[in-house]
Amino acid sequence: MLQWCNFTRTMLLRYFLLFVALYVAYKLVFDLVIPVWRASRQIRRQFRSMNDHLHQQANPGRNGHQDTQPQPQKTTREKKPEAGDYIDFEEIK
């Protein structure tokens, strides 16, 4: 009888430890792994969307249809004085 009691105790202890291990694994997966995976997937989508939006703004002609007339590029460069020009400045006191 004593031997049967020891066997039952060890089996109960094994089942209890197995239940605790399964519960911890369940909580780890559903409270940590899946939310982190979902958040990283959402962030990846948002970055991809933002990147696509920036590329569309930088290259407006590549969104599926070409404009018939290309728009001229605006240059805001100032004319640099030639090397021979010299302006004499007076010092104000």
C-alpha positions in Angstrom: 0.0 0.0 0.0 2.8 2.4 0.8 4.4 1.7 -2.5 1.1 2.5 -4.3 0.8 5.8 -2.3 4.3 6.9 -3.4 3.5 6.1 -7.0 0.3 8.1 -6.8 2.1 11.1 -5.2 4.8 11.2 -7.8 2.3 10.9 -10.6 0.2 13.8 -9.1 3.4 15.8 -8.7 4.3 15.2 -12.3 0.9 16.2 -13.6 0.9 19.3 -11.4 4.3 20.3 -12.6 3.2 19.6 -16.2 0.1 21.7 -15.7 2.2 24.6 -14.2 4.7 24.4 -17.1 1.9 24.4 -19.7 0.2 27.4 -17.9 3.5 29.4 -17.9 4.1 28.6 -21.5 0.5 29.6 -22.4 0.8 32.9 -20.5 4.2 33.6 -22.1 3.0 33.0 -25.6 -0.3 34.9 -25.3 0.8 37.7 -23.0 4.2 38.4 -24.5 5.1 36.8 -27.8 1.9 37.4 -29.7 1.5 41.1 -28.6 5.2 41.8 -29.5 4.7 40.1 -32.9 1.5 42.1 -33.6 3.2 45.4 -32.6 6.3 44.7 -34.7 4.1 43.8 -37.7 2.0 47.0 -37.2 5.2 49.2 -36.9 6.7 47.5 -40.0 3.5 48.3 -42.0 3.5 51.9 -40.8 7.1 52.4 -41.8 6.5 50.8 -45.2 3.4 53.1 -45.7 5.4 56.2 -44.6 8.3 55.2 -46.9 5.9 54.7 -49.9 4.2 58.0 -49.1 7.6 59.8 -49.1 8.6 58.1 -52.4 5.3 59.2 -54.0 6.0 62.8 -52.9 9.5 62.7 -54.2 8.6 61.1 -57.5 5.1 62.3 -58.4 5.3 61.0 -62.0 5.7 57.4 -61.0 2.3 56.8 -59.5 0.9 54.9 -62.4 0.5 57.6 -65.0 2.9 60.1 -66.6 2.1 63.7 -67.0 2.1 64.8 -70.6 4.3 67.8 -70.0 7.2 67.6 -67.6 7.3 70.5 -65.2 10.5 72.6 -65.3 12.7 72.4 -62.3 13.0 75.6 -60.2 16.4 76.6 -59.3 17.0 79.0 -56.5 20.7 79.5 -57.1 22.0 83.0 -56.8 24.5 84.4 -59.3 28.0 84.3 -57.9 30.1 87.4 -58.6 32.8 86.9 -61.1 36.3 86.6 -59.9 37.3 90.0 -61.4 34.6 92.0 -59.6 35.7 93.8 -56.4 33.4 95.8 -54.2 35.1 98.3 -51.9 33.3 98.5 -48.5 33.7 101.5 -46.2 33.9 100.9 -42.5 31.2 102.5 -40.5 32.1 103.7 -37.0 
